Amino acid sequence: MAGWPWGAPGGSLRGNGCALFNASLLAPGGGEGAWPRPSWLASTLACILIFTIVVDILGNLLVILSVYRNKKLRNAGNIFVVSLAVADLVVAVYPYPLVLTSIFNNGWSLGYLHCQVSGFLMGLSVIASVFNITGIAINRYCYICHSLKYDKLYSNKNSLCYVCLIWMLTLVAIMPNLRIGTLQYDPRVYSCTFAQSVSSAYTIAVVVFHFIVPMIIVIFCYLRIWILVLQVRRRVKPINKPRLKPQDFRNFVTMFVVFVLFAICWAPLNFIGLAVASDPASMVPRIPEWLFVASYYMAYFNSCLNAIIYGLLNQNFRKEYRRIIVSLCTAKMFFVDSSNEVADRIKCKPSPLMINNNLLKVDSV
């Protein structure tokens, strides 16, 4: 799937789990010409994964609770943000802990079923993340570049339908892996992952349609937005020049940063897979194992970044994070609406841009 870790060549792991155990005994670095692993590597990967799991769970729960509690955050655009948070949570509650167990045991000892479920959920999360980021970009594009049609296109009902469509497409996209048998254990990364060696054509199709095409769509949307913002600043006379408040600008930039970091974290692994699939026989030995492992765990790490980005760049999320944490620390009920403060309503008034009587809006994330 898009951004999936690309497994080493290997046979099917069906059966009573013995093949899984045998594969786990093929310790990374054990083969001819393999990269000798330093003794500290496993503990380093475990620390990275533990940090990712903790921040992923706590951060994305904060995101979901913030949208639930704060009316200012309950808008059509943030339905996609919540959906993205759910996609990130999926890997933190099941696949990542199993990978952590595999690191501690120096091999997969959990059996075939857990391997398949772990690989399936990991792929589900990654594809859902890609599709949700694409949905967010299209939402931002419609909101800013086609603002007069936005309310009709993105009513709450329509937005929920779009999110349901995203998850349906995600399920359709991942189902072929169960039939083709591409979910296999890769001892290099201690994970049950998508094995590119099963079908080079399928691997190329996965990278193209689940990563490259969505990224092109996102780039187009954000490029159009940036062009429009620059045109607004340059072409309007100074007297009538609309002003975009710093907070409004950060609200738009937030989701752009989410996309950029996702692309940075997942692009290396996707292009490694694309290169290997183009000519497995010659490319597999030429891909350094350290590069493969580093790109894989960099992709893992991305699942905990979005909540941090919202807190750093979006004032409404930052304030709500603080309220939730204070509520928990003081043992108050936090499943309540926290957006009725008069001072916050005054400070957080939207500041739309007006261009020739056409509304150019920049709202909260």
C-alpha positions as CSV (number, residue, x, y, z in Angstrom):
1,M,0.0,0.0,0.0
2,A,1.0,3.6,-0.2
3,G,4.0,4.1,1.9
4,W,4.0,0.4,3.0
5,P,7.2,-1.1,4.1
6,W,8.6,-3.2,1.3
7,G,9.4,-6.7,2.5
8,A,12.3,-8.8,1.6
9,P,11.8,-11.7,-0.9
10,G,10.3,-14.7,0.8
11,G,7.7,-17.4,0.6
12,S,4.2,-17.4,2.0
13,L,3.9,-17.7,5.8
14,R,0.7,-19.7,5.8
15,G,0.3,-22.8,7.9
16,N,0.8,-23.5,11.6
17,G,3.1,-20.6,12.2
18,C,6.4,-22.6,11.8
19,A,7.3,-20.6,8.7
20,L,6.9,-17.4,10.7
21,F,9.2,-18.7,13.4
22,N,11.7,-19.9,10.9
23,A,11.6,-16.5,9.1
24,S,12.2,-14.8,12.4
25,L,15.3,-16.8,12.9
26,L,16.8,-15.2,9.8
27,A,18.2,-12.4,11.9
28,P,18.9,-9.2,10.0
29,G,22.5,-9.1,8.9
30,G,22.8,-12.9,9.0
31,G,23.0,-13.5,5.3
32,E,25.8,-13.2,2.8
33,G,26.8,-9.6,2.3
34,A,24.2,-8.4,4.8
35,W,24.7,-5.4,6.9
36,P,26.1,-6.3,10.4
37,R,23.8,-4.8,12.9
38,P,25.3,-3.0,16.0
39,S,24.1,-4.2,19.3
40,W,22.4,-0.9,20.2
41,L,20.2,-0.9,17.2
42,A,17.3,-3.0,18.6
43,S,17.1,-0.9,21.7
44,T,17.2,2.3,19.7
45,L,14.3,1.1,17.4
46,A,12.4,0.1,20.5
47,C,12.8,3.5,22.1
48,I,11.6,5.2,18.9
49,L,8.6,3.0,18.7
50,I,7.7,3.4,22.4
51,F,7.9,7.2,22.0
52,T,5.8,7.0,18.8
53,I,3.1,4.8,20.5
54,V,2.8,7.0,23.5
55,V,2.7,10.4,21.6
56,D,0.4,8.9,18.9
57,I,-2.2,7.7,21.4
58,L,-2.2,10.7,23.7
59,G,-1.9,13.3,20.9
60,N,-4.6,11.9,18.7
61,L,-7.0,11.4,21.6
62,L,-6.4,15.1,22.4
63,V,-7.3,16.0,18.8
64,I,-10.5,14.0,18.9
65,L,-11.5,15.3,22.3
66,S,-10.7,18.9,21.3
67,V,-13.0,18.7,18.3
68,Y,-15.7,17.0,20.4
69,R,-15.6,19.7,23.2
70,N,-15.0,22.9,21.3
71,K,-17.8,24.3,19.0
72,K,-15.3,26.5,17.1
73,L,-13.5,23.3,16.1
74,R,-16.6,21.4,15.0
75,N,-16.6,22.3,11.3
76,A,-16.7,20.4,8.1
77,G,-13.0,20.6,7.6
78,N,-12.2,19.1,11.0
79,I,-14.3,16.0,10.2
80,F,-11.4,15.0,8.0
81,V,-8.9,15.9,10.8
82,V,-10.7,13.6,13.2
83,S,-10.7,10.8,10.5
84,L,-7.0,11.3,10.1
85,A,-6.5,11.1,13.8
86,V,-8.4,7.8,13.9
87,A,-6.2,6.4,11.1
88,D,-3.1,7.3,13.1
89,L,-4.5,5.7,16.2
90,V,-5.2,2.4,14.4
91,V,-1.5,1.5,14.2
92,A,-0.6,2.7,17.7
93,V,-3.1,0.3,19.4
94,Y,-2.3,-2.9,17.6
95,P,0.5,-3.2,14.9
96,Y,3.1,-1.1,16.7
97,P,2.9,-3.0,20.0
98,L,3.3,-6.2,18.1
99,V,6.3,-4.9,16.3
100,L,7.7,-3.8,19.7
101,T,7.2,-7.4,21.0
102,S,9.0,-8.7,18.0
103,I,12.0,-6.4,18.7
104,F,12.1,-7.6,22.3
105,N,11.9,-11.3,21.2
106,N,14.3,-10.8,18.3
107,G,11.7,-12.4,16.0
108,W,8.0,-12.9,15.4
109,S,6.6,-15.4,17.9
110,L,2.9,-14.4,17.7
111,G,1.7,-16.6,14.9
112,Y,0.3,-16.3,11.5
113,L,-3.0,-14.7,12.4
114,H,-1.5,-11.8,14.3
115,C,0.9,-11.3,11.5
116,Q,-1.9,-11.0,8.9
117,V,-4.0,-8.7,11.1
118,S,-1.1,-6.5,12.0
119,G,-0.1,-6.1,8.4
120,F,-3.7,-5.5,7.3
121,L,-4.3,-2.8,10.0
122,M,-1.0,-1.1,9.2
123,G,-1.9,-0.9,5.5
124,L,-5.4,0.3,6.4
125,S,-3.9,3.1,8.5
126,V,-1.4,4.2,5.9
127,I,-3.9,4.3,3.0
128,A,-6.5,6.0,5.1
129,S,-4.0,8.6,6.1
130,V,-3.1,9.3,2.4
131,F,-6.7,9.5,1.4
132,N,-7.6,11.7,4.4
133,I,-4.7,14.1,3.6
134,T,-6.0,14.3,0.0
135,G,-9.5,14.9,1.3
136,I,-8.3,17.7,3.5
137,A,-6.4,19.3,0.6
138,I,-9.4,19.3,-1.6
139,N,-11.5,20.7,1.3
140,R,-9.0,23.6,1.7
141,Y,-9.0,24.2,-2.0
142,C,-12.7,24.4,-2.2
143,Y,-13.0,26.6,0.9
144,I,-10.5,29.2,-0.3
145,C,-10.6,29.0,-4.1
146,H,-14.3,28.3,-4.5
147,S,-15.8,29.8,-1.4
148,L,-19.2,30.6,-2.8
149,K,-19.9,26.9,-3.4
150,Y,-18.2,25.6,-0.3
151,D,-21.2,25.6,2.1
152,K,-23.2,23.5,-0.4
153,L,-20.4,21.1,-1.1
154,Y,-19.2,20.7,2.5
155,S,-22.3,20.6,4.6
156,N,-21.9,18.5,7.7
157,K,-23.9,15.7,6.1
158,N,-21.9,15.8,2.9
159,S,-18.6,15.9,4.8
160,L,-19.5,12.8,6.8
161,C,-20.4,11.1,3.5
162,Y,-17.0,12.0,2.1
163,V,-15.2,10.5,5.1
164,C,-17.2,7.3,4.8
165,L,-16.3,7.2,1.1
166,I,-12.6,7.6,2.1
167,W,-12.8,4.6,4.4
168,M,-14.7,2.5,1.9
169,L,-12.1,3.2,-0.7
170,T,-9.4,2.3,1.8
171,L,-10.9,-1.1,2.5
172,V,-11.3,-1.7,-1.3
173,A,-7.6,-0.7,-1.8
174,I,-6.2,-3.1,0.8
175,M,-8.4,-6.2,0.2
176,P,-6.2,-7.5,-2.7
177,N,-3.4,-8.1,-0.3
178,L,-5.3,-10.8,1.5
179,R,-5.8,-12.7,-1.8
180,I,-2.4,-12.1,-3.3
181,G,-0.6,-13.0,-0.1
182,T,1.6,-10.0,0.2
183,L,1.5,-9.6,4.0
184,Q,4.7,-11.3,5.2
185,Y,7.1,-11.0,8.1
186,D,10.3,-9.0,7.4
187,P,13.0,-9.6,10.0
188,R,14.9,-6.5,9.0
189,V,12.2,-4.3,10.5
190,Y,10.6,-6.8,12.9
191,S,7.2,-6.3,11.2
192,C,4.6,-8.1,9.2
193,T,4.5,-5.9,6.1
194,F,3.8,-5.6,2.4
195,A,6.2,-7.8,0.5
196,Q,7.1,-6.3,-2.8
197,S,8.7,-9.5,-4.1
198,V,5.3,-11.2,-4.6
199,S,4.4,-9.1,-7.6
200,S,6.4,-6.3,-9.0
201,A,3.5,-5.1,-11.2
202,Y,1.2,-5.0,-8.2
203,T,3.9,-3.1,-6.1
204,I,4.3,-0.5,-8.8
205,A,0.5,0.0,-9.0
206,V,0.3,0.3,-5.3
207,V,3.0,3.0,-5.1
208,V,1.5,4.9,-8.1
209,F,-2.2,4.9,-7.1
210,H,-1.8,4.9,-3.3
211,F,1.0,7.5,-3.0
212,I,2.1,9.3,-6.1
213,V,-1.3,10.2,-7.6
214,P,-2.8,11.4,-4.2
215,M,0.3,13.5,-3.6
216,I,0.0,15.1,-7.0
217,I,-3.6,16.0,-6.2
218,V,-2.6,17.5,-2.9
219,I,0.3,19.5,-4.5
220,F,-2.1,20.8,-7.1
221,C,-4.6,22.0,-4.5
222,Y,-2.1,23.7,-2.2
223,L,-0.3,25.2,-5.2
224,R,-3.5,26.8,-6.3
225,I,-4.2,28.1,-2.8
226,W,-0.7,29.7,-2.6
227,I,-1.0,31.2,-6.0
228,L,-4.4,32.8,-5.0
229,V,-3.0,34.1,-1.7
230,L,0.0,35.7,-3.5
231,Q,-2.3,37.2,-6.1
232,V,-4.5,38.7,-3.4
233,R,-1.5,40.3,-1.7
234,R,0.1,41.7,-4.9
235,R,-2.8,42.8,-7.1
236,V,-5.1,44.6,-4.7
237,K,-4.4,48.3,-4.1
238,P,-2.7,49.1,-0.8
239,I,-5.8,51.0,0.5
240,N,-8.1,48.1,-0.2
241,K,-5.6,45.4,0.5
242,P,-7.2,42.7,2.6
243,R,-5.3,41.7,5.7
244,L,-4.8,38.1,6.8
245,K,-4.2,37.8,10.5
246,P,-1.3,35.8,11.6
247,Q,-3.6,33.3,13.3
248,D,-5.7,32.9,10.2
249,F,-2.6,32.3,8.1
250,R,-1.4,29.6,10.6
251,N,-4.7,27.9,10.4
252,F,-4.3,27.4,6.7
253,V,-0.6,26.5,6.9
254,T,-1.2,23.9,9.6
255,M,-2.6,21.3,7.1
256,F,0.0,22.2,4.5
257,V,2.7,21.3,7.1
258,V,0.9,18.0,7.9
259,F,1.1,17.1,4.2
260,V,4.8,18.1,3.8
261,L,5.9,16.1,6.8
262,F,3.8,13.1,5.7
263,A,5.5,13.3,2.2
264,I,9.0,13.6,3.7
265,C,8.5,10.7,6.1
266,W,6.9,8.3,3.6
267,A,8.5,9.2,0.2
268,P,11.8,7.4,0.9
269,L,10.1,4.1,1.6
270,N,7.8,4.4,-1.4
271,F,10.6,5.2,-3.8
272,I,12.7,2.4,-2.4
273,G,9.8,0.1,-3.1
274,L,9.3,1.5,-6.6
275,A,13.0,1.0,-7.4
276,V,13.1,-2.5,-6.1
277,A,9.9,-3.5,-7.9
278,S,11.3,-2.2,-11.2
279,D,14.1,-4.8,-11.1
280,P,14.1,-7.0,-8.0
281,A,17.0,-9.1,-9.0
282,S,19.5,-6.3,-9.4
283,M,18.0,-3.6,-7.0
284,V,17.5,-5.7,-3.8
285,P,21.2,-6.2,-3.2
286,R,21.9,-2.5,-4.0
287,I,19.5,-1.1,-1.3
288,P,21.5,-0.6,1.9
289,E,19.7,-2.2,4.8
290,W,20.4,0.8,7.0
291,L,18.6,3.0,4.5
292,F,15.6,0.6,4.4
293,V,15.3,0.4,8.2
294,A,15.8,4.2,8.7
295,S,13.1,5.0,6.1
296,Y,10.8,2.5,7.6
297,Y,11.0,3.8,11.1
298,M,10.8,7.4,9.9
299,A,7.5,6.4,8.3
300,Y,6.4,4.9,11.6
301,F,7.3,8.1,13.4
302,N,5.0,10.2,11.2
303,S,1.9,8.8,12.9
304,C,2.6,10.8,16.1
305,L,3.4,14.2,14.4
306,N,0.0,15.5,13.4
307,A,-1.2,16.2,16.9
308,I,2.0,18.0,17.7
309,I,1.6,20.2,14.6
310,Y,-1.9,21.1,15.5
311,G,-0.8,22.2,19.0
312,L,2.1,24.2,17.7
313,L,0.4,26.0,14.8
314,N,-3.3,26.2,15.7
315,Q,-4.4,28.4,18.6
316,N,-7.8,26.8,19.0
317,F,-6.3,23.3,19.3
318,R,-3.5,24.5,21.6
319,K,-6.0,26.2,24.0
320,E,-8.2,23.1,24.0
321,Y,-5.2,20.8,24.7
322,R,-4.4,23.0,27.7
323,R,-8.0,22.9,28.9
324,I,-8.3,19.1,28.6
325,I,-5.0,18.6,30.4
326,V,-5.9,21.0,33.2
327,S,-9.3,19.3,33.5
328,L,-7.7,15.9,33.9
329,C,-5.2,17.2,36.4
330,T,-7.9,18.8,38.5
331,A,-10.3,15.8,38.1
332,K,-12.9,17.8,36.4
333,M,-15.3,16.4,33.8
334,F,-13.9,17.1,30.3
335,F,-16.7,15.7,28.1
336,V,-18.3,19.2,28.1
337,D,-18.5,22.1,25.7
338,S,-15.6,24.4,26.4
339,S,-16.1,27.0,23.6
340,N,-18.6,29.4,25.2
341,E,-16.2,31.8,26.8
342,V,-16.9,35.3,25.7
343,A,-13.3,36.3,25.5
344,D,-12.5,33.4,23.2
345,R,-15.3,34.3,20.9
346,I,-14.0,37.8,20.6
347,K,-10.4,36.8,20.0
348,C,-11.2,34.0,17.5
349,K,-13.6,35.8,15.2
350,P,-13.0,34.7,11.6
351,S,-11.3,37.2,9.3
352,P,-12.4,36.3,5.7
353,L,-10.7,38.0,2.7
354,M,-13.0,39.9,0.4
355,I,-12.0,40.2,-3.2
356,N,-14.4,42.0,-5.6
357,N,-17.3,40.9,-3.4
358,N,-16.1,37.2,-3.6
359,L,-15.4,35.6,-0.3
360,L,-12.0,34.2,0.3
361,K,-12.1,32.3,3.6
362,V,-9.5,30.9,5.9
363,D,-11.0,29.2,8.8
364,S,-9.8,27.0,11.7
365,V,-8.2,23.7,10.8
